[in-house]
Amino acid sequence: MGVSADEFYDESRIAIIPMGLCYPGRLPTGGDAPPRPECAPLWRERLLAQMPDLRLTLLVGTYAQTHVLGPGKMTERVMGFRDHLPTFFPLPHPSWRSRHWATKNPWFGADVLPVLRSTVRDAFA
């Protein structure tokens, strides 16, 4: 994102909000289960209403992207990130599983990350 640790952890500037404020449990194959479908509709809009000065929302991972943007494929959304600016910026989830995705999609580091850093800096202005 191109921000310092102090900026990242300044809760007056950055909010990290999961898609479900309730733990979904673990999958039998490992990793967390998908967000429970009843959670985001119960709390998300009320929580966002408490942040009227939002300038940019990073939609990190498929679940966040689907909830906000509707059905679609993550790679296509990330490739078309400009279609969602200046309000939303779709990104892959930074889990260990995404390393394989990043290796298969080298354009992400070359084309998307520089614009992400610039967009975040602009949102901080």
N, C-alpha and C positions, 0 to 999 in steps of 0.2 A: 504494500500500500504506500510505501514511501513516507511513513510517519515514524517519529521516534517512539521509544517505549513510553516515555512520559505522556506523549500525546495519545497514544493508543489506550493507555489505562486511565485517561482523564474522562471520567463518566459524564462530565458536562459537555464533552465533545463527541464521544463515541459511545454508542449503546450496542451491546451484543445481545440479541434477542433470539432465542431458539424458536423453532416452529411449534414446539409443544413444551409447555411448562410442567408437564407431567412425564416422568420417566417411562418410556415405552417398554422397557425390559430388553432382554437379549434374544437374539435369534439363535436357533439351535445350531446353526453353522458358524456362529461367532458374530460379533459386532452388535450394535444396537438395532432394535427393531425400528420400523418406520414410526414417525410421530403418530400418536393416537388421533383418530379423525375428529374426536369431539373437543380436543384441547384448543386449537387455534381459534375456532369460531367462538369459544367461550371468553377468551381473554385478549386476543391479538388487537382488535380494533380499539378496545378500551385502553389498552396500554399505549398504542400509537397515538391516541387522542391526547395523551399526556405529554406528547413531544411535538408541539405544533410547528416548531422551527426546523424540522428535518429537511436537509438539503439533498441527501443522497442515501439510498438504501442499497446495500450490497446483498444480492440474492445469492447466498452461498449454498450450492447444492441443488439437487433436483427437487426436493420437497419444497423448499422455499420458492423456487422458480415456478413450480406447478401451482402452488397456492396463490401466488400473486399474478402470474402471467397466463395461467391455464395450461392445458395439456401441450406437450411438446418434448423435444429431445434436447438434453442439456448441451451437447456439443454444438448443435445448430443455434441455440440461444446465445451461447458464449461467443460463437463466431459473429452473430448479428447483434452484439452488445450495443452498438450505436443506435439501433432501432428503439432502445429502451431508455436512452439518456435524454434528459439530464436527471430523471427521477430514480431510475433503477439501473443497476449494473450486475448482470448475471455472471456468476463465477462458479467454477467447479469447487466441490468441497475439498478442503486441504488435508483430508485423511491420507493415511499411508496408501490406500487403494488408488488414490489419484495420481500417484507417481507413474503408474503404468499409463494412465490417460495422458499425462503431460508428455511422456516420452513419445506417444503416438501422435501428439498434436503440438509439434514444436512451434507453430505459429502463435500459440498462446503466449509464450515468453517473449517472442519477438514483436508481436503486434498488439496484444491485449494489455500486458502488464505495464508498458510505458503509458498507455492511455489511462489505465486505472490510477497510476500514481499521479498523473496530471489532474485527473478528475477529482481525486481525493484532495489534492492541494487546493483546487478551486473551491471545493466545498468548505474547506477550512478558512477561506478568505472572508 
